[in-house]
Amino acid sequence: MHDYDFRRWRRSLGLSQKEAADALGLKRRIVQYYEKGERNGEAVSVPKAVRLACFAVSEGVDDFFGPDEIRLNKKRAKQKKD
């Protein structure tokens, strides 16, 4: 994920920098570094864990408690359909 991808991701969800930072468990300043692609003249890349968190937020996941929680959520969703 490049700086422009991070910004595009955030904007596609209609999030402010602060909201994106809160959703990802980051400080707003870190989001600014990711969007700029640098910090103090040094290149900054978005770590894999943050990229994965971006995907999770995009999918509506706001927290993760392990595989058992996934199965429970799927079961609940199925019960709502029935």
N, CA, C and O atoms as a GROMACS GRO file, in nm:
protein
  328
    1MET      N    1   0.086  -0.118   0.000
    1MET     CA    2   0.000   0.000   0.000
    1MET      C    3   0.089   0.123   0.000
    1MET      O    4   0.173   0.140   0.088
    2HIS      N    5   0.071   0.206  -0.098
    2HIS     CA    6   0.146   0.330  -0.108
    2HIS      C    7   0.069   0.443  -0.041
    2HIS      O    8  -0.047   0.427  -0.004
    3ASP      N    9   0.136   0.556  -0.027
    3ASP     CA   10   0.072   0.670   0.040
    3ASP      C   11  -0.060   0.708  -0.027
    3ASP      O   12  -0.158   0.737   0.042
    4TYR      N   13  -0.063   0.710  -0.161
    4TYR     CA   14  -0.185   0.749  -0.229
    4TYR      C   15  -0.293   0.642  -0.210
    4TYR      O   16  -0.412   0.674  -0.207
    5ASP      N   17  -0.253   0.514  -0.198
    5ASP     CA   18  -0.351   0.408  -0.172
    5ASP      C   19  -0.412   0.424  -0.033
    5ASP      O   20  -0.532   0.404  -0.015
    6PHE      N   21  -0.329   0.458   0.064
    6PHE     CA   22  -0.379   0.476   0.200
    6PHE      C   23  -0.480   0.589   0.204
    6PHE      O   24  -0.587   0.575   0.263
    7ARG      N   25  -0.447   0.700   0.142
    7ARG     CA   26  -0.539   0.815   0.138
    7ARG      C   27  -0.668   0.777   0.066
    7ARG      O   28  -0.778   0.811   0.110
    8ARG      N   29  -0.655   0.706  -0.046
    8ARG     CA   30  -0.773   0.666  -0.124
    8ARG      C   31  -0.860   0.572  -0.040
    8ARG      O   32  -0.982   0.584  -0.040
    9TRP      N   33  -0.796   0.477   0.032
    9TRP     CA   34  -0.871   0.387   0.120
    9TRP      C   35  -0.951   0.466   0.222
    9TRP      O   36  -1.071   0.444   0.241
   10ARG      N   37  -0.883   0.560   0.289
   10ARG     CA   38  -0.949   0.639   0.394
   10ARG      C   39  -1.066   0.719   0.336
   10ARG      O   40  -1.175   0.720   0.393
   11ARG      N   41  -1.042   0.784   0.226
   11ARG     CA   42  -1.147   0.867   0.166
   11ARG      C   43  -1.263   0.784   0.113
   11ARG      O   44  -1.378   0.826   0.118
   12SER      N   45  -1.232   0.664   0.062
   12SER     CA   46  -1.339   0.578   0.010
   12SER      C   47  -1.437   0.539   0.120
   12SER      O   48  -1.554   0.511   0.092
   13LEU      N   49  -1.390   0.536   0.243
   13LEU     CA   50  -1.476   0.505   0.356
   13LEU      C   51  -1.536   0.630   0.419
   13LEU      O   52  -1.615   0.621   0.514
   14GLY      N   53  -1.500   0.746   0.368
   14GLY     CA   54  -1.552   0.871   0.421
   14GLY      C   55  -1.499   0.903   0.559
   14GLY      O   56  -1.567   0.968   0.639
   15LEU      N   57  -1.377   0.858   0.588
   15LEU     CA   58  -1.318   0.880   0.721
   15LEU      C   59  -1.225   1.000   0.721
   15LEU      O   60  -1.151   1.024   0.625
   16SER      N   61  -1.228   1.075   0.828
   16SER     CA   62  -1.127   1.178   0.850
   16SER      C   63  -0.999   1.107   0.892
   16SER      O   64  -1.000   0.987   0.921
   17GLN      N   65  -0.889   1.180   0.895
   17GLN     CA   66  -0.765   1.120   0.942
   17GLN      C   67  -0.779   1.072   1.086
   17GLN      O   68  -0.729   0.965   1.120
   18LYS      N   69  -0.846   1.148   1.168
   18LYS     CA   70  -0.868   1.110   1.308
   18LYS      C   71  -0.952   0.984   1.319
   18LYS      O   72  -0.921   0.895   1.398
   19GLU      N   73  -1.058   0.977   1.240
   19GLU     CA   74  -1.145   0.859   1.244
   19GLU      C   75  -1.070   0.734   1.195
   19GLU      O   76  -1.086   0.626   1.252
   20ALA      N   77  -0.990   0.750   1.090
   20ALA     CA   78  -0.910   0.637   1.041
   20ALA      C   79  -0.811   0.592   1.147
   20ALA      O   80  -0.794   0.473   1.171
   21ALA      N   81  -0.746   0.688   1.211
   21ALA     CA   82  -0.651   0.655   1.317
   21ALA      C   83  -0.719   0.580   1.431
   21ALA      O   84  -0.667   0.480   1.479
   22ASP      N   85  -0.835   0.627   1.472
   22ASP     CA   86  -0.909   0.561   1.580
   22ASP      C   87  -0.949   0.418   1.539
   22ASP      O   88  -0.937   0.325   1.619
   23ALA      N   89  -0.996   0.403   1.416
   23ALA     CA   90  -1.040   0.271   1.368
   23ALA      C   91  -0.924   0.173   1.362
   23ALA      O   92  -0.943   0.053   1.383
   24LEU      N   93  -0.804   0.222   1.334
   24LEU     CA   94  -0.686   0.137   1.320
   24LEU      C   95  -0.605   0.126   1.449
   24LEU      O   96  -0.509   0.049   1.455
   25GLY      N   97  -0.643   0.203   1.551
   25GLY     CA   98  -0.568   0.201   1.676
   25GLY      C   99  -0.434   0.273   1.665
   25GLY      O  100  -0.337   0.236   1.730
   26LEU      N  101  -0.432   0.377   1.582
   26LEU     CA  102  -0.310   0.454   1.559
   26LEU      C  103  -0.329   0.598   1.605
   26LEU      O  104  -0.441   0.641   1.634
   27LYS      N  105  -0.221   0.670   1.612
   27LYS     CA  106  -0.227   0.814   1.636
   27LYS      C  107  -0.248   0.883   1.501
   27LYS      O  108  -0.202   0.835   1.398
   28ARG      N  109  -0.317   0.996   1.503
   28ARG     CA  110  -0.346   1.070   1.380
   28ARG      C  111  -0.217   1.104   1.305
   28ARG      O  112  -0.214   1.102   1.182
   29ARG      N  113  -0.114   1.134   1.376
   29ARG     CA  114   0.013   1.172   1.313
   29ARG      C  115   0.069   1.058   1.228
   29ARG      O  116   0.128   1.082   1.123
   30ILE      N  117   0.051   0.934   1.272
   30ILE     CA  118   0.097   0.818   1.196
   30ILE      C  119   0.020   0.808   1.064
   30ILE      O  120   0.078   0.779   0.960
   31VAL      N  121  -0.109   0.832   1.070
   31VAL     CA  122  -0.191   0.834   0.947
   31VAL      C  123  -0.137   0.940   0.852
   31VAL      O  124  -0.128   0.917   0.731
   32GLN      N  125  -0.103   1.055   0.906
   32GLN     CA  126  -0.046   1.161   0.822
   32GLN      C  127   0.085   1.116   0.757
   32GLN      O  128   0.108   1.145   0.640
   33TYR      N  129   0.170   1.047   0.831
   33TYR     CA  130   0.294   0.996   0.774
   33TYR      C  131   0.266   0.897   0.662
   33TYR      O  132   0.330   0.902   0.557
   34TYR      N  133   0.171   0.806   0.684
   34TYR     CA  134   0.138   0.708   0.582
   34TYR      C  135   0.086   0.776   0.456
   34TYR      O  136   0.119   0.735   0.344
   35GLU      N  137   0.005   0.880   0.473
   35GLU     CA  138  -0.050   0.949   0.357
   35GLU      C  139   0.057   1.030   0.284
   35GLU      O  140   0.054   1.042   0.161
   36LYS      N  141   0.149   1.085   0.358
   36LYS     CA  142   0.256   1.163   0.297
   36LYS      C  143   0.364   1.072   0.237
   36LYS      O  144   0.431   1.109   0.141
   37GLY      N  145   0.379   0.953   0.295
   37GLY     CA  146   0.479   0.859   0.248
   37GLY      C  147   0.618   0.886   0.302
   37GLY      O  148   0.715   0.826   0.258
   38GLU      N  149   0.626   0.976   0.398
   38GLU     CA  150   0.756   1.006   0.459
   38GLU      C  151   0.739   1.066   0.597
   38GLU      O  152   0.633   1.116   0.634
   39ARG      N  153   0.848   1.060   0.672
   39ARG     CA  154   0.856   1.123   0.804
   39ARG      C  155   0.997   1.178   0.817
   39ARG      O  156   1.095   1.104   0.810
   40ASN      N  157   1.006   1.308   0.837
   40ASN     CA  158   1.136   1.375   0.851
   40ASN      C  159   1.229   1.343   0.734
   40ASN      O  160   1.349   1.322   0.753
   41GLY      N  161   1.172   1.340   0.614
   41GLY     CA  162   1.253   1.315   0.495
   41GLY      C  163   1.284   1.169   0.468
   41GLY      O  164   1.343   1.138   0.365
   42GLU      N  165   1.244   1.080   0.557
   42GLU     CA  166   1.268   0.936   0.541
   42GLU      C  167   1.139   0.870   0.490
   42GLU      O  168   1.030   0.903   0.536
   43ALA      N  169   1.154   0.778   0.397
   43ALA     CA  170   1.039   0.707   0.342
   43ALA      C  171   0.969   0.626   0.452
   43ALA      O  172   1.033   0.565   0.537
   44VAL      N  173   0.836   0.629   0.448
   44VAL     CA  174   0.754   0.553   0.542
   44VAL      C  175   0.663   0.464   0.460
   44VAL      O  176   0.594   0.510   0.369
   45SER      N  177   0.663   0.336   0.492
   45SER     CA  178   0.570   0.245   0.425
   45SER      C  179   0.468   0.196   0.527
   45SER      O  180   0.494   0.194   0.648
   46VAL      N  181   0.354   0.157   0.477
   46VAL     CA  182   0.247   0.108   0.563
   46VAL      C  183   0.276  -0.039   0.596
   46VAL      O  184   0.285  -0.122   0.505
   47PRO      N  185   0.292  -0.072   0.725
   47PRO     CA  186   0.322  -0.211   0.763
   47PRO      C  187   0.209  -0.307   0.725
   47PRO      O  188   0.093  -0.267   0.714
   48LYS      N  189   0.244  -0.432   0.705
   48LYS     CA  190   0.147  -0.534   0.667
   48LYS      C  191   0.031  -0.542   0.767
   48LYS      O  192  -0.084  -0.556   0.727
   49ALA      N  193   0.060  -0.534   0.896
   49ALA     CA  194  -0.045  -0.541   0.997
   49ALA      C  195  -0.147  -0.428   0.980
   49ALA      O  196  -0.267  -0.448   0.998
   50VAL      N  197  -0.099  -0.310   0.944
   50VAL     CA  198  -0.189  -0.197   0.922
   50VAL      C  199  -0.267  -0.217   0.792
   50VAL      O  200  -0.386  -0.184   0.786
   51ARG      N  201  -0.203  -0.269   0.689
   51ARG     CA  202  -0.273  -0.298   0.564
   51ARG      C  203  -0.386  -0.398   0.588
   51ARG      O  204  -0.496  -0.383   0.535
   52LEU      N  205  -0.356  -0.500   0.668
   52LEU     CA  206  -0.460  -0.598   0.700
   52LEU      C  207  -0.572  -0.535   0.783
   52LEU      O  208  -0.689  -0.566   0.763
   53ALA      N  209  -0.535  -0.447   0.874
   53ALA     CA  210  -0.637  -0.376   0.954
   53ALA      C  211  -0.723  -0.288   0.865
   53ALA      O  212  -0.844  -0.276   0.887
   54CYS      N  213  -0.663  -0.226   0.765
   54CYS     CA  214  -0.740  -0.145   0.669
   54CYS      C  215  -0.846  -0.231   0.600
   54CYS      O  216  -0.961  -0.191   0.586
   55PHE      N  217  -0.804  -0.350   0.557
   55PHE     CA  218  -0.899  -0.442   0.494
   55PHE      C  219  -1.011  -0.478   0.590
   55PHE      O  220  -1.129  -0.477   0.553
   56ALA      N  221  -0.976  -0.510   0.714
   56ALA     CA  222  -1.076  -0.547   0.813
   56ALA      C  223  -1.176  -0.434   0.835
   56ALA      O  224  -1.296  -0.457   0.840
   57VAL      N  225  -1.126  -0.312   0.849
   57VAL     CA  226  -1.214  -0.196   0.868
   57VAL      C  227  -1.305  -0.180   0.746
   57VAL      O  228  -1.424  -0.151   0.761
   58SER      N  229  -1.250  -0.200   0.627
   58SER     CA  230  -1.330  -0.190   0.504
   58SER      C  231  -1.444  -0.292   0.503
   58SER      O  232  -1.551  -0.266   0.447
   59GLU      N  233  -1.420  -0.407   0.565
   59GLU     CA  234  -1.519  -0.514   0.569
   59GLU      C  235  -1.614  -0.501   0.689
   59GLU      O  236  -1.700  -0.587   0.709
   60GLY      N  237  -1.598  -0.396   0.768
   60GLY     CA  238  -1.688  -0.373   0.880
   60GLY      C  239  -1.645  -0.437   1.011
   60GLY      O  240  -1.721  -0.439   1.108
   61VAL      N  241  -1.523  -0.490   1.015
   61VAL     CA  242  -1.471  -0.550   1.138
   61VAL      C  243  -1.414  -0.440   1.225
   61VAL      O  244  -1.327  -0.365   1.181
   62ASP      N  245  -1.463  -0.430   1.348
   62ASP     CA  246  -1.410  -0.326   1.436
   62ASP      C  247  -1.324  -0.382   1.548
   62ASP      O  248  -1.260  -0.306   1.621
   63ASP      N  249  -1.323  -0.515   1.563
   63ASP     CA  250  -1.235  -0.580   1.659
   63ASP      C  251  -1.230  -0.727   1.625
   63ASP      O  252  -1.317  -0.778   1.554
   64PHE      N  253  -1.130  -0.797   1.675
   64PHE     CA  254  -1.114  -0.938   1.645
   64PHE      C  255  -1.073  -1.013   1.771
   64PHE      O  256  -0.978  -0.974   1.840
   65PHE      N  257  -1.146  -1.120   1.800
   65PHE     CA  258  -1.120  -1.197   1.921
   65PHE      C  259  -1.081  -1.341   1.891
   65PHE      O  260  -1.086  -1.426   1.980
   66GLY      N  261  -1.043  -1.370   1.768
   66GLY     CA  262  -0.998  -1.503   1.732
   66GLY      C  263  -1.098  -1.580   1.648
   66GLY      O  264  -1.210  -1.533   1.625
   67PRO      N  265  -1.059  -1.699   1.602
   67PRO     CA  266  -1.142  -1.780   1.514
   67PRO      C  267  -1.279  -1.815   1.572
   67PRO      O  268  -1.377  -1.821   1.498
   68ASP      N  269  -1.287  -1.839   1.702
   68ASP     CA  270  -1.416  -1.873   1.761
   68ASP      C  271  -1.517  -1.760   1.743
   68ASP      O  272  -1.635  -1.786   1.721
   69GLU      N  273  -1.471  -1.637   1.750
   69GLU     CA  274  -1.560  -1.522   1.732
   69GLU      C  275  -1.612  -1.518   1.588
   69GLU      O  276  -1.727  -1.482   1.565
   70ILE      N  277  -1.529  -1.554   1.491
   70ILE     CA  278  -1.572  -1.556   1.351
   70ILE      C  279  -1.684  -1.657   1.332
   70ILE      O  280  -1.786  -1.626   1.271
   71ARG      N  281  -1.665  -1.777   1.385
   71ARG     CA  282  -1.768  -1.880   1.373
   71ARG      C  283  -1.898  -1.836   1.440
   71ARG      O  284  -2.006  -1.859   1.387
   72LEU      N  285  -1.888  -1.774   1.556
   72LEU     CA  286  -2.006  -1.728   1.627
   72LEU      C  287  -2.079  -1.621   1.546
   72LEU      O  288  -2.202  -1.624   1.537
   73ASN      N  289  -2.005  -1.527   1.487
   73ASN     CA  290  -2.068  -1.423   1.406
   73ASN      C  291  -2.136  -1.481   1.283
   73ASN      O  292  -2.244  -1.436   1.246
   74LYS      N  293  -2.074  -1.580   1.218
   74LYS     CA  294  -2.136  -1.645   1.103
   74LYS      C  295  -2.264  -1.717   1.144
   74LYS      O  296  -2.364  -1.712   1.072
   75LYS      N  297  -2.260  -1.782   1.259
   75LYS     CA  298  -2.378  -1.853   1.309
   75LYS      C  299  -2.491  -1.754   1.337
   75LYS      O  300  -2.607  -1.779   1.304
   76ARG      N  301  -2.457  -1.642   1.398
   76ARG     CA  302  -2.558  -1.539   1.427
   76ARG      C  303  -2.619  -1.485   1.297
   76ARG      O  304  -2.740  -1.466   1.288
   77ALA      N  305  -2.534  -1.461   1.198
   77ALA     CA  306  -2.582  -1.408   1.070
   77ALA      C  307  -2.676  -1.508   1.003
   77ALA      O  308  -2.777  -1.468   0.945
   78LYS      N  309  -2.642  -1.637   1.010
   78LYS     CA  310  -2.726  -1.739   0.950
   78LYS      C  311  -2.860  -1.746   1.021
   78LYS      O  312  -2.964  -1.761   0.957
   79GLN      N  313  -2.858  -1.735   1.154
   79GLN     CA  314  -2.983  -1.741   1.232
   79GLN      C  315  -3.073  -1.622   1.197
   79GLN      O  316  -3.195  -1.637   1.196
   80LYS      N  317  -3.015  -1.507   1.170
   80LYS     CA  318  -3.095  -1.390   1.134
   80LYS      C  319  -3.164  -1.410   1.000
   80LYS      O  320  -3.276  -1.364   0.979
   81LYS      N  321  -3.096  -1.480   0.908
   81LYS     CA  322  -3.153  -1.507   0.775
   81LYS      C  323  -3.269  -1.605   0.784
   81LYS      O  324  -3.365  -1.594   0.708
   82ASP      N  325  -3.260  -1.701   0.877
   82ASP     CA  326  -3.362  -1.806   0.888
   82ASP      C  327  -3.483  -1.758   0.959
   82ASP      O  328  -3.578  -1.834   0.977
   0.00000   0.00000   0.00000
